[in-house]
């Protein structure tokens, strides 16, 4: 019996003396472009730009609001506007309710007032999390109102664009927003009020075919996909192969369609410098007071 017990030695379950250091799974993030893995906190500190390859990952509308306004200066306008369902489009009403819940926002654009390095200005930020940043009547209305208000108050305007295009559930009413927003932007030009457009990934369809391309300065984030129709549609239509990197910010810069590709980390400083320049102020810090020497 004793011998058997020796052979059949009971195994006690091993209990680690050290309690395992638990790292929650969602503490890590992986760059979609190069596969680089890092702690989420480090990605956040770098404004969600990969430290290895410079890939600009998705940045939320709320993060842009924070990035582009001095602390405590943001004031939202027109936040009470909500889309109707004018065509009775199948399940559109339900989708709007779901989008609001998912995005935590009432529509696909934020519009309001803020200060940037002290400069008072109007800011609009499109929200891809709300139905792919699609432009329906409310997006168009908010952008148009903000632009008209800018012209009225002579405050510069900056729009951060991202959009999958027109909101098909509102049919022709969505397409009309292209003309309406363009007319409002036209008022800015008549009043010599500066307008900067920032194109982020992706900016396509009706938004790229209207206000997104009408900035006095059109900036884009590195690698952003910018275009009207998708590559496949164009290829089928013209029956030709498209060049490498077609519809990226860099390609458009090379071909003169945009003014500059600006990394996210420089966006704030670049926009402020351009506003100062366009408003006739010193582009950098105010110059020292000149002393008369006579
Ligand atoms: Zn990367």
Boltz pocket constraint, residues with backbone or C-beta under 6 A from the ligand:
constraints:
  - pocket:
      binder: B
      contacts: [[A, 31], [A, 32], [A, 33], [A, 34], [A, 35], [A, 36], [A, 50], [A, 51], [A, 52], [A, 53], [A, 54], [A, 55]]
      max_distance: 6.0
